[in-house]
């Protein structure tokens, strides 16, 4: 196989998988033989970085090769850093060009199986302006939102849990007012008019309906399964959805095996609620989370088997990653429902700490890439975009900044140094940290201007709030915290002017790079604005007549083979 013969491309992205959750990244107490096989037969990146520590902005950067702040896919608020509703009006702007669109123009058949979470409609229920089919995918099957704990009928809510408690309390307080006004009226202390009592009662009812119409039906509104533009299950049956996705992924390979094809499998594993088939329950040492990781690995194996069966493996580039680090705060009682980020500090939702952004990165292309190779250079999920453009024969858009770099020279060993001199680490629209990879040596410096405040005191995450803040409840550092990541990857020893002679010059160099980076940003509509993230009944996807939405068009019985 020569590089000129365009390969098939299979992209495998886990949801919230920590870099410390898989065997080939150092956790030899969990069984991930299929992901390990990919690493053994391909190239493993050890400093592979997401452009954000939560899903919506990270995936936007992955699809476009650009920092999410450039496309308006970064949030200015702590509450909605990812899209909270399928019936919202924000999404990946239509003027952004995804790698799927680039390859579609080069004759690739493109498919997305699994989670999207990049918005759906913008003005009316069926316009689907942000739909995967409008972003370069020929075929889509999956939940356009993703999986939440709310997708399980009686699970503890995940979406805006703290806000919901406040709304219930406010409703109760408002409901008490008319009751309390009845006391002086019947005791004849004060002549309270009936109009006032009825007005307060009406206000309490309207307030309740205003918020409960969305939050009371989160499962029905957000947990939807689609094939192309059609809803096939509402609400989706969470116990069966992974089997359906796997079946669709294998069918896509079979359908387009004559190629070239691009298949992006965006797994729902290992996001809560950790829906796991019975044969994997109790399989691992790490409870339900470990079981879910092992099921994910099994699904990866089924996809690799399909490639082997069709004799496509040698002519297919397979890439495996996660959208962000493991979520440390995902807990139920004493049980850990989130991942491990290995030696790295922090996790999902933390803008700068390595644990939230350092993710697995494995490339396998047997005829082209050396098996068993390990690369420690800084690389980014944004690099997939120019890399796929290069191997698929596409032309990168010239009218915008592409922040990713083509990885092929590094993967093939033609160069030994990553093209990224600087990488910037955002938390929403706020720049929290930046790294400088010196051109002339292996040193990687990292500065933190803002870090989250962990709670309770002395903890390693934000257990009280469930997710760390990007602004407000944070610590600002002036001078910034400085780490030598090449020597101290777990960010345990902050350097200072007293113990690091280069402190001043390193900080100045990075600050100059940040000024240049900020100069390249242009104002864009904010897709995660307050208005865009509010649930809008007129945009809510609905199978049936709104608000009586619900259907199951999938076959009632799945083949036992799946």
RODO-2510 file (C-alpha; in nm, 4 decimals, decimal comma):
residues 562
     n   res          X          Y          Z
     1     x     0,0000     0,0000     0,0000
     2     x     0,1397     0,3400    -0,0890
     3     x     0,0362     0,6615     0,0736
     4     x    -0,0950     0,7779    -0,2645
     5     x    -0,3694     0,5139    -0,2477
     6     x    -0,6135     0,6909    -0,0178
     7     x    -0,6910     0,4777     0,2860
     8     x    -1,0197     0,4199     0,4577
     9     x    -1,0376     0,6103     0,7850
    10     x    -1,1966     0,4881     1,1089
    11     x    -1,2040     0,7347     1,3984
    12     x    -1,2963     0,5937     1,7411
    13     x    -1,3764     0,8470     2,0139
    14     x    -1,4675     0,7471     2,3698
    15     x    -1,6699     0,9809     2,5913
    16     x    -1,4978     1,0907     2,9174
    17     x    -1,2388     0,8087     2,9108
    18     x    -0,9395     0,8878     3,1320
    19     x    -0,5860     0,8303     3,0040
    20     x    -0,5301     0,6148     3,3136
    21     x    -0,8181     0,3828     3,2238
    22     x    -0,6440     0,1674     2,9656
    23     x    -0,3708    -0,0894     2,9890
    24     x    -0,1380     0,0460     2,7168
    25     x    -0,1255     0,3797     2,9027
    26     x    -0,0007     0,2166     3,2214
    27     x    -0,3057     0,0733     3,3969
    28     x    -0,2287    -0,2996     3,3977
    29     x    -0,5184    -0,3797     3,6323
    30     x    -0,7853    -0,3252     3,3673
    31     x    -0,8377    -0,5480     3,0630
    32     x    -0,8350    -0,3555     2,7317
    33     x    -0,6793    -0,6054     2,4863
    34     x    -0,8267    -0,4521     2,1695
    35     x    -0,7176    -0,0940     2,2388
    36     x    -0,3786    -0,2364     2,3446
    37     x    -0,3631    -0,4233     2,0130
    38     x    -0,4108    -0,0943     1,8269
    39     x    -0,1191     0,0551     2,0239
    40     x     0,0980    -0,2530     1,9650
    41     x     0,0318    -0,2437     1,5903
    42     x     0,0498     0,1352     1,5606
    43     x     0,1818     0,4592     1,7071
    44     x     0,0925     0,5734     2,0585
    45     x     0,0990     0,9423     2,1519
    46     x     0,1675     1,0140     2,5197
    47     x     0,1144     1,3930     2,5191
    48     x    -0,2067     1,4034     2,3154
    49     x    -0,4242     1,6969     2,4208
    50     x    -0,7909     1,7878     2,3843
    51     x    -0,8610     2,1544     2,3026
    52     x    -1,1152     2,1695     2,5876
    53     x    -1,1926     1,9643     2,8969
    54     x    -1,5658     1,9171     2,8215
    55     x    -1,7371     1,7533     2,5260
    56     x    -1,9093     2,0192     2,3082
    57     x    -1,6073     2,2525     2,2664
    58     x    -1,3568     1,9632     2,2494
    59     x    -1,5547     1,7914     1,9720
    60     x    -1,6006     2,1200     1,7838
    61     x    -1,2207     2,1658     1,7848
    62     x    -1,1701     1,8030     1,6769
    63     x    -1,4105     1,8411     1,3814
    64     x    -1,2747     2,1782     1,2620
    65     x    -0,9047     2,1783     1,3615
    66     x    -0,9620     2,5117     1,5364
    67     x    -0,9783     2,6294     1,8975
    68     x    -1,3472     2,6326     2,0009
    69     x    -1,3246     3,0038     2,0842
    70     x    -1,2794     3,0703     1,7080
    71     x    -1,6127     2,9115     1,6137
    72     x    -1,8106     3,0521     1,9078
    73     x    -1,8311     2,7025     2,0610
    74     x    -1,6742     2,8094     2,3930
    75     x    -1,8950     2,9308     2,6780
    76     x    -1,8625     3,2497     2,8820
    77     x    -2,0667     3,0900     3,1625
    78     x    -2,0060     2,8158     3,4181
    79     x    -2,3554     2,6653     3,3906
    80     x    -2,3682     2,5693     3,0220
    81     x    -2,0215     2,4799     2,8950
    82     x    -2,1747     2,2132     2,6698
    83     x    -2,5178     2,2253     2,5052
    84     x    -2,7757     2,1435     2,7757
    85     x    -3,0771     2,0888     2,5451
    86     x    -3,1413     1,9259     2,2102
    87     x    -3,4115     2,1928     2,1728
    88     x    -3,1629     2,4811     2,2020
    89     x    -3,0665     2,7162     1,9184
    90     x    -2,6836     2,6977     1,9252
    91     x    -2,4601     2,4659     1,7273
    92     x    -2,1468     2,4232     1,5201
    93     x    -2,1814     2,7142     1,2725
    94     x    -2,2588     2,6148     0,9151
    95     x    -1,9664     2,8246     0,7864
    96     x    -1,7241     2,5945     0,9733
    97     x    -1,5791     2,3222     0,7484
    98     x    -1,5414     1,9833     0,9200
    99     x    -1,2941     1,7136     0,8125
   100     x    -1,5995     1,5138     0,6985
   101     x    -1,6883     1,7875     0,4498
   102     x    -1,3282     1,8053     0,3226
   103     x    -1,3185     1,4291     0,2622
   104     x    -1,6724     1,4185     0,1223
   105     x    -1,5512     1,6598    -0,1466
   106     x    -1,2653     1,4176    -0,2179
   107     x    -1,5034     1,1291    -0,2878
   108     x    -1,5103     0,9663     0,0563
   109     x    -1,8345     0,8115     0,1859
   110     x    -1,8667     0,9648     0,5310
   111     x    -2,0583     0,8316     0,8311
   112     x    -2,1073     0,9291     1,1932
   113     x    -2,2307     0,6595     1,4292
   114     x    -2,2934     0,7753     1,7871
   115     x    -2,2920     1,0983     1,9842
   116     x    -2,2959     1,4374     1,8074
   117     x    -2,3616     1,7115     2,0705
   118     x    -2,2946     1,9965     1,8259
   119     x    -2,6509     2,1317     1,8088
   120     x    -2,9398     2,0427     1,5792
   121     x    -3,1775     2,3193     1,4681
   122     x    -3,1522     2,6970     1,4734
   123     x    -3,4840     2,8576     1,3733
   124     x    -3,7525     2,5894     1,3380
   125     x    -3,8013     2,2301     1,4517
   126     x    -3,7064     2,0616     1,1267
   127     x    -3,4416     2,2946     0,9808
   128     x    -3,1562     2,0753     1,1179
   129     x    -2,9029     2,3445     1,0252
   130     x    -2,6421     2,2017     1,2674
   131     x    -2,7193     1,8366     1,1866
   132     x    -2,4263     1,6028     1,0979
   133     x    -2,5666     1,5689     0,7422
   134     x    -2,5235     1,9449     0,7073
   135     x    -2,1603     1,9152     0,8206
   136     x    -2,0237     1,6689     0,5673
   137     x    -2,1585     1,3329     0,6853
   138     x    -2,3508     1,1236     0,4295
   139     x    -2,4982     0,9048     0,7019
   140     x    -2,5812     0,9578     1,0678
   141     x    -2,7128     0,7135     1,3247
   142     x    -2,7081     0,7924     1,6938
   143     x    -2,8215     1,0304     1,9662
   144     x    -2,7770     1,3885     1,8362
   145     x    -2,7301     1,4884     2,2003
   146     x    -2,5517     1,2050     2,3825
   147     x    -2,6114     1,0060     2,6971
   148     x    -2,6975     1,1516     3,0392
   149     x    -2,7954     0,9954     3,3692
   150     x    -3,1342     1,1565     3,2974
   151     x    -3,1741     0,9027     3,0127
   152     x    -3,2466     0,6374     3,2766
   153     x    -3,6046     0,6721     3,3931
   154     x    -3,5388     0,6715     3,7690
   155     x    -3,1717     0,7728     3,7852
   156     x    -3,0481     1,0709     3,9852
   157     x    -3,0656     1,3731     3,7510
   158     x    -2,7378     1,4899     3,5987
   159     x    -2,8439     1,8009     3,4035
   160     x    -2,8284     2,1172     3,6196
   161     x    -2,8820     1,9209     3,9411
   162     x    -2,8044     2,2164     4,1716
   163     x    -3,0231     2,4549     3,9723
   164     x    -3,3137     2,2075     3,9848
   165     x    -3,2971     2,1926     4,3650
   166     x    -3,3148     2,5753     4,3768
   167     x    -3,6112     2,5765     4,1360
   168     x    -3,8021     2,3243     4,3510
   169     x    -3,7300     2,5325     4,6631
   170     x    -3,8389     2,8541     4,4902
   171     x    -4,1607     2,6850     4,3739
   172     x    -4,2316     2,5657     4,7286
   173     x    -4,1661     2,9165     4,8670
   174     x    -4,3945     3,0774     4,6067
   175     x    -4,6620     2,8130     4,6703
   176     x    -4,6524     2,8909     5,0439
   177     x    -4,7344     3,2585     4,9916
   178     x    -5,1062     3,2131     4,9012
   179     x    -5,1414     2,9523     5,1800
   180     x    -4,9930     3,1929     5,4359
   181     x    -5,2159     3,4758     5,3099
   182     x    -5,5200     3,2614     5,3868
   183     x    -5,4323     3,2604     5,7592
   184     x    -5,4823     3,6360     5,8273
   185     x    -5,7859     3,6330     5,5974
   186     x    -5,9696     3,3545     5,7843
   187     x    -5,8466     3,4753     6,1238
   188     x    -5,9859     3,8178     6,0240
   189     x    -5,6630     3,9965     6,1213
   190     x    -5,6175     4,1656     5,7846
   191     x    -5,8726     4,1818     5,5012
   192     x    -5,6603     4,0175     5,2272
   193     x    -5,8479     4,0410     4,8917
   194     x    -5,9124     3,7098     4,7117
   195     x    -5,7635     3,8672     4,3987
   196     x    -5,4218     3,8921     4,5693
   197     x    -5,4340     3,5314     4,6938
   198     x    -5,5399     3,3996     4,3505
   199     x    -5,2703     3,6128     4,1779
   200     x    -4,9970     3,4638     4,4001
   201     x    -5,1310     3,1103     4,3460
   202     x    -5,1359     3,1690     3,9695
   203     x    -4,7803     3,3065     3,9831
   204     x    -4,6618     2,9908     4,1663
   205     x    -4,8325     2,7643     3,9083
   206     x    -4,6911     2,9594     3,6119
   207     x    -4,3405     2,9605     3,7616
   208     x    -4,3598     2,5832     3,8148
   209     x    -4,4860     2,5161     3,4605
   210     x    -4,2195     2,7457     3,3100
   211     x    -3,9311     2,5340     3,4387
   212     x    -4,0914     2,1910     3,4794
   213     x    -4,1976     2,1822     3,1121
   214     x    -3,8282     2,1390     3,0276
   215     x    -3,6587     1,9817     3,3327
   216     x    -3,9528     1,7549     3,4124
   217     x    -3,9152     1,5816     3,0754
   218     x    -3,5369     1,5822     3,0234
   219     x    -3,5367     1,2150     2,9227
   220     x    -3,8007     1,2666     2,6533
   221     x    -3,6492     1,5902     2,5210
   222     x    -3,2755     1,5039     2,5205
   223     x    -3,2539     1,1265     2,4936
   224     x    -3,3420     1,0793     2,1294
   225     x    -3,2077     0,8344     1,8682
   226     x    -3,1958     0,9422     1,5018
   227     x    -3,1177     0,7878     1,1661
   228     x    -3,0235     1,0702     0,9304
   229     x    -3,3064     1,3264     0,9710
   230     x    -3,5593     1,0860     1,1256
   231     x    -3,6204     1,0103     1,4913
   232     x    -3,6295     0,6333     1,5434
   233     x    -3,6607     0,6254     1,9241
   234     x    -3,7865     0,8890     2,1673
   235     x    -3,6893     0,8458     2,4428
   236     x    -3,4089     0,6111     2,3411
   237     x    -3,3906     0,2757     2,5151
   238     x    -3,0562     0,3177     2,6864
   239     x    -3,0080    -0,0557     2,7469
   240     x    -3,0090    -0,1286     2,3729
   241     x    -2,8550     0,1795     2,2162
   242     x    -2,4901     0,0606     2,2243
   243     x    -2,5832    -0,2654     2,0489
   244     x    -2,7637    -0,0685     1,7800
   245     x    -2,4650     0,1649     1,7321
   246     x    -2,2236    -0,1278     1,7005
   247     x    -2,4504    -0,2994     1,4480
   248     x    -2,4675     0,0236     1,2436
   249     x    -2,0882     0,0750     1,2524
   250     x    -2,0228    -0,2778     1,1217
   251     x    -2,2967    -0,2361     0,8563
   252     x    -2,1379     0,0899     0,7380
   253     x    -1,8010    -0,0857     0,6887
   254     x    -1,9738    -0,3650     0,4974
   255     x    -2,1726    -0,1205     0,2817
   256     x    -1,8759     0,0929     0,1743
   257     x    -1,5926    -0,1630     0,1877
   258     x    -1,4970    -0,0808    -0,1696
   259     x    -1,4034     0,2605    -0,0264
   260     x    -1,2698     0,5018     0,0365
   261     x    -1,4798     0,5710     0,3458
   262     x    -1,4558     0,7785     0,6613
   263     x    -1,6321     0,6271     0,9621
   264     x    -1,6436     0,8307     1,2848
   265     x    -1,7642     0,6104     1,5728
   266     x    -1,8468     0,8388     1,8644
   267     x    -1,9096     0,6001     2,1551
   268     x    -2,1511     0,6705     2,4413
   269     x    -1,9095     0,4781     2,6692
   270     x    -1,7880     0,5692     2,9315
   271     x    -2,0175     0,8608     3,0138
   272     x    -2,2643     0,8158     3,2991
   273     x    -2,5097     0,6375     3,3422
   274     x    -2,2629     0,3579     3,2470
   275     x    -2,5167     0,1350     3,0726
   276     x    -2,3390    -0,2029     3,0513
   277     x    -2,4597    -0,5322     2,9074
   278     x    -2,5018    -0,8141     3,1551
   279     x    -2,2057    -1,0233     3,0383
   280     x    -1,9634    -0,7439     3,1410
   281     x    -2,1199    -0,6592     3,4785
   282     x    -1,8837    -0,7643     3,7583
   283     x    -1,6087    -0,8279     3,5000
   284     x    -1,3521    -0,5752     3,6247
   285     x    -1,1871    -0,4705     3,9508
   286     x    -1,3336    -0,1205     3,9247
   287     x    -1,7066    -0,1762     3,9643
   288     x    -1,9511    -0,0600     3,7005
   289     x    -1,7095     0,1979     3,5561
   290     x    -1,4394    -0,0637     3,4928
   291     x    -1,7032    -0,2970     3,3442
   292     x    -1,8077    -0,0188     3,1078
   293     x    -1,4442     0,0397     3,0000
   294     x    -1,4052    -0,3321     2,9245
   295     x    -1,7278    -0,3306     2,7220
   296     x    -1,5976    -0,0290     2,5273
   297     x    -1,2807    -0,2258     2,4512
   298     x    -1,4921    -0,5218     2,3334
   299     x    -1,6837    -0,2882     2,0973
   300     x    -1,3535    -0,1561     1,9576
   301     x    -1,2581    -0,5220     1,8999
   302     x    -1,5790    -0,5907     1,7053
   303     x    -1,5059    -0,2968     1,4743
   304     x    -1,1447    -0,4127     1,4205
   305     x    -1,2786    -0,7649     1,3497
   306     x    -1,5087    -0,6216     1,0822
   307     x    -1,2066    -0,4564     0,9150
   308     x    -1,0113    -0,7860     0,9340
   309     x    -1,3053    -0,9833     0,7958
   310     x    -1,3298    -0,7560     0,4902
   311     x    -0,9462    -0,7577     0,4548
   312     x    -0,9403    -0,3796     0,4983
   313     x    -0,7026    -0,3512     0,7965
   314     x    -0,3850    -0,2847     0,5951
   315     x    -0,5588    -0,0168     0,3956
   316     x    -0,7347     0,1592     0,6845
   317     x    -0,6081     0,4283     0,9184
   318     x    -0,7613     0,3654     1,2620
   319     x    -0,7429     0,6362     1,5290
   320     x    -0,8529     0,6008     1,8921
   321     x    -0,8991     0,8832     2,1438
   322     x    -1,1294     1,0360     2,4085
   323     x    -1,2980     1,3781     2,3964
   324     x    -1,1572     1,4813     2,7372
   325     x    -1,0209     1,3380     3,0608
   326     x    -1,2108     1,1263     3,3123
   327     x    -1,4664     1,2945     3,5376
   328     x    -1,3444     1,2667     3,8954
   329     x    -1,6663     1,4052     4,0468
   330     x    -1,8857     1,1312     3,8966
   331     x    -1,9744     0,9370     4,2112
   332     x    -2,2720     0,7573     4,3585
   333     x    -2,2340     0,7068     4,7303
   334     x    -1,8901     0,5542     4,7650
   335     x    -1,8799     0,4180     4,4084
   336     x    -1,6584     0,5935     4,1537
   337     x    -1,8534     0,6385     3,8278
   338     x    -1,5814     0,8376     3,6501
   339     x    -1,2398     0,7572     3,5139
   340     x    -0,8787     0,7701     3,6204
   341     x    -0,6375     1,0213     3,4702
   342     x    -0,3323     0,8288     3,5853
   343     x    -0,0505     1,0405     3,7215
   344     x    -0,2049     1,3604     3,5850
   345     x    -0,3652     1,6232     3,8062
   346     x    -0,7328     1,7132     3,7698
   347     x    -0,9972     1,5861     3,5303
   348     x    -1,2926     1,6706     3,3100
   349     x    -1,4090     2,0313     3,3332
   350     x    -1,0764     2,1711     3,4571
   351     x    -0,9401     2,4106     3,1998
   352     x    -0,5672     2,3735     3,2440
   353     x    -0,4671     2,0755     3,4577
   354     x    -0,3331     1,7849     3,2514
   355     x    -0,5909     1,5325     3,3781
   356     x    -0,8759     1,7119     3,2010
   357     x    -0,7075     1,7420     2,8612
   358     x    -0,4434     1,4680     2,8242
   359     x    -0,6166     1,1849     2,6403
   360     x    -0,5260     0,8601     2,4625
   361     x    -0,4063     0,9038     2,1028
   362     x    -0,3376     0,5903     1,8957
   363     x    -0,2873     0,5690     1,5170
   364     x    -0,2705     0,2388     1,3292
   365     x    -0,2011     0,2170     0,9553
   366     x    -0,0061    -0,1089     0,9128
   367     x     0,1538    -0,0499     0,5738
   368     x     0,2646     0,3040     0,6546
   369     x     0,3218     0,3526     1,0297
   370     x     0,5815     0,1677     1,2345
   371     x     0,4262    -0,0739     1,4858
   372     x     0,4894    -0,0164     1,8561
   373     x     0,6248     0,3355     1,8163
   374     x     0,5730     0,5803     2,1062
   375     x     0,5821     0,9600     2,0602
   376     x     0,6135     1,1910     2,3623
   377     x     0,5768     1,5187     2,1669
   378     x     0,2835     1,7582     2,2345
   379     x     0,0015     1,6873     1,9858
   380     x    -0,3618     1,7934     1,9758
   381     x    -0,7021     1,6546     1,8785
   382     x    -0,7094     1,9545     1,6408
   383     x    -0,4254     1,7868     1,4455
   384     x    -0,6625     1,5190     1,3111
   385     x    -0,8189     1,7741     1,0752
   386     x    -0,5053     1,8670     0,8737
   387     x    -0,3779     1,5069     0,9001
   388     x    -0,6934     1,3661     0,7396
   389     x    -0,6914     1,6432     0,4815
   390     x    -0,3342     1,5454     0,3869
   391     x    -0,3905     1,1701     0,3592
   392     x    -0,7288     1,2118     0,1873
   393     x    -0,5903     1,4538    -0,0693
   394     x    -0,8001     1,7473     0,0517
   395     x    -0,7118     2,1152     0,0475
   396     x    -0,7223     2,3016     0,3786
   397     x    -0,9440     2,6126     0,3880
   398     x    -0,7286     2,9185     0,3244
   399     x    -0,9750     3,1760     0,4590
   400     x    -0,9400     3,0894     0,8285
   401     x    -0,6828     3,0003     1,0935
   402     x    -0,6333     2,6236     1,1303
   403     x    -0,4716     2,5576     1,4689
   404     x    -0,4014     2,1872     1,4096
   405     x    -0,0858     2,0547     1,2394
   406     x    -0,0448     1,7619     0,9996
   407     x     0,0861     1,4731     1,2114
   408     x     0,2001     1,2458     0,9286
   409     x     0,5668     1,3614     0,9233
   410     x     0,5840     1,2965     1,3004
   411     x     0,3961     0,9636     1,2839
   412     x     0,6101     0,8370     0,9967
   413     x     0,9322     0,9435     1,1676
   414     x     1,0312     1,1954     0,8991
   415     x     1,0590     1,4576     1,1769
   416     x     1,1115     1,4042     1,5498
   417     x     0,9772     1,7380     1,6784
   418     x     0,6090     1,8371     1,6975
   419     x     0,5141     2,1421     1,4926
   420     x     0,3313     2,2901     1,7939
   421     x     0,5523     2,5447     1,9630
   422     x     0,2649     2,6822     2,1745
   423     x    -0,0672     2,5298     2,2801
   424     x    -0,3352     2,7268     2,4666
   425     x    -0,5650     2,5701     2,7236
   426     x    -0,9063     2,7290     2,7608
   427     x    -1,1851     2,6823     3,0114
   428     x    -1,4842     2,8118     2,8166
   429     x    -1,3756     3,1480     2,6737
   430     x    -1,1225     3,1969     2,9562
   431     x    -0,7569     3,1194     2,8900
   432     x    -0,6391     2,9251     3,1957
   433     x    -0,3017     2,7861     3,0872
   434     x    -0,0543     2,7595     2,7998
   435     x     0,2409     2,5356     2,7113
   436     x     0,5611     2,6129     2,5269
   437     x     0,7486     2,3319     2,3576
   438     x     1,0976     2,4682     2,3016
   439     x     1,2119     2,4304     1,9410
   440     x     1,5716     2,3525     2,0250
   441     x     1,5209     2,0916     2,2993
   442     x     1,2741     1,8509     2,4565
   443     x     1,1646     2,0852     2,7369
   444     x     0,7910     2,1589     2,7634
   445     x     0,7009     2,4488     2,9925
   446     x     0,3464     2,5080     3,1115
   447     x     0,2041     2,8144     3,2869
   448     x    -0,1277     2,8424     3,4716
   449     x    -0,2891     3,1852     3,5047
   450     x    -0,6108     3,0472     3,6569
   451     x    -0,6777     2,7234     3,8450
   452     x    -1,0064     2,5891     3,9878
   453     x    -1,0727     2,5883     4,3620
   454     x    -1,1167     2,2267     4,4692
   455     x    -1,3877     2,1479     4,7225
   456     x    -1,3927     2,0363     4,9952
   457     x    -1,0573     2,1837     5,1002
   458     x    -0,7684     1,9494     5,0219
   459     x    -0,9679     1,7442     4,7682
   460     x    -0,8420     1,6747     4,4137
   461     x    -1,1627     1,7875     4,2360
   462     x    -1,4787     1,9990     4,2795
   463     x    -1,6937     1,7387     4,4559
   464     x    -1,9340     1,9897     4,6124
   465     x    -2,0412     2,1577     4,2890
   466     x    -1,9962     1,8485     4,0681
   467     x    -1,7916     2,0433     3,8105
   468     x    -1,5152     2,3002     3,8502
   469     x    -1,5796     2,6604     3,7475
   470     x    -1,4022     2,8511     3,4698
   471     x    -1,4545     3,1893     3,6366
   472     x    -1,5723     3,3167     3,9734
   473     x    -1,4799     3,0353     4,2118
   474     x    -1,1215     3,0113     4,0831
   475     x    -0,7697     3,1172     4,1884
   476     x    -0,5846     3,3747     3,9773
   477     x    -0,2049     3,3490     3,9731
   478     x     0,0196     3,6522     3,9254
   479     x     0,2960     3,5620     3,8648
   480     x     0,1584     3,2465     3,7018
   481     x     0,2325     2,8937     3,8202
   482     x     0,5121     2,7431     3,6093
   483     x     0,5815     2,3723     3,5569
   484     x     0,8369     2,1820     3,3531
   485     x     0,5963     1,9213     3,2108
   486     x     0,8797     1,7251     3,0500
   487     x     1,0246     1,6549     3,3981
   488     x     0,7148     1,6936     3,6152
   489     x     0,4167     1,5661     3,4124
   490     x     0,1966     1,5357     3,7235
   491     x     0,2371     1,9120     3,7913
   492     x     0,3415     1,8482     4,1502
   493     x     0,6271     2,1018     4,1815
   494     x     0,5508     2,4607     4,0822
   495     x     0,8659     2,6510     3,9885
   496     x     0,9404     3,0047     4,1075
   497     x     1,1989     3,2752     4,0356
   498     x     1,3864     3,1412     4,3424
   499     x     1,4354     2,7855     4,2121
   500     x     1,4187     2,8370     3,8347
   501     x     1,6620     3,0840     3,6741
   502     x     1,4622     3,0838     3,3476
   503     x     1,1287     3,1688     3,5179
   504     x     1,1101     3,5300     3,3938
   505     x     1,2184     3,4606     3,0361
   506     x     0,9840     3,1587     2,9982
   507     x     0,6820     3,3529     3,1289
   508     x     0,7610     3,6499     2,8997
   509     x     0,7984     3,4219     2,5970
   510     x     0,4613     3,2541     2,6641
   511     x     0,2903     3,5902     2,7278
   512     x     0,4149     3,7187     2,3917
   513     x     0,2715     3,4062     2,2236
   514     x    -0,0646     3,4602     2,3990
   515     x    -0,0753     3,8224     2,2761
   516     x    -0,0116     3,7017     1,9211
   517     x    -0,2746     3,4273     1,9562
   518     x    -0,5349     3,6724     2,0899
   519     x    -0,4583     3,9030     1,7980
   520     x    -0,5632     3,6243     1,5595
   521     x    -0,9111     3,5870     1,7177
   522     x    -1,2097     3,7523     1,5508
   523     x    -1,5510     3,8178     1,7110
   524     x    -1,8073     3,5464     1,6300
   525     x    -2,1641     3,4740     1,7464
   526     x    -2,1578     3,2943     2,0820
   527     x    -2,3268     2,9570     2,0290
   528     x    -2,3461     2,8900     2,4059
   529     x    -2,5048     3,2268     2,4938
   530     x    -2,7860     3,2395     2,7515
   531     x    -3,0485     3,2701     2,4759
   532     x    -2,9084     2,9815     2,2675
   533     x    -2,8892     2,7443     2,5644
   534     x    -3,2495     2,7965     2,6816
   535     x    -3,4891     2,5118     2,5926
   536     x    -3,7220     2,6219     2,3117
   537     x    -4,0383     2,4144     2,2580
   538     x    -4,0536     2,5184     1,8908
   539     x    -3,7079     2,3679     1,8284
   540     x    -3,7639     2,0463     2,0229
   541     x    -3,7251     1,7388     1,7946
   542     x    -4,0454     1,5425     1,8245
   543     x    -4,1617     1,2044     1,6979
   544     x    -4,5376     1,2564     1,6832
   545     x    -4,7322     1,5723     1,7645
   546     x    -4,5641     1,8104     2,0084
   547     x    -4,5768     1,7871     2,3113
   548     x    -4,6900     1,4221     2,2863
   549     x    -4,3558     1,3027     2,1523
   550     x    -4,2614     0,9378     2,1570
   551     x    -4,1930     0,6435     1,9282
   552     x    -3,9849     0,3309     1,8810
   553     x    -3,9322     0,2448     1,5166
   554     x    -3,6396     0,0120     1,5828
   555     x    -3,6943    -0,3642     1,5560
   556     x    -3,8177    -0,4922     1,8895
   557     x    -3,5739    -0,7820     1,8899
   558     x    -3,2022    -0,7439     1,8313
   559     x    -3,0106    -1,0383     1,6991
   560     x    -2,8391    -1,2199     1,9848
   561     x    -2,5139    -1,1805     1,7933
   562     x    -2,5076    -0,8184     1,9055
***
